[in-house]
C-alpha cells in the first residue's frame, strides 16, 4: 500500500501569527505540521484535540495557545487557518 503524505498549507497571515508565538509554542506548531503531513487532520493524540465542525479541527499548543485547521475528507491538503492565542481563536 502506498503511503500518502498530506500537503499542509496556509495563507500569509498565518506566517505573521507564527512569528508572534513564543519559541516553545512555535516548536510545537512545527511538530504539529509534521504530524499533519504524515498522519492527516485527525490527531487525537494532540493536547485537547477536537473536531470543531464538519471540516475544522483544533488542538492546544500550550496553555494559552492553539491551532485550527481545515480538511475535507479524502483530500490530501490540510489548511492551517489559525495559530495563536486561545483568546483570539475563531471558535
ABEGO torsion letter per residue (X at the ends): XBBBBBBBBBBAAAAAAAAABBAAAAAAAAAAAAAAAAAEABBAABBGBBBABAABBBBBAEAABBBBBBBBBGBABBBBABBEBAAABAX
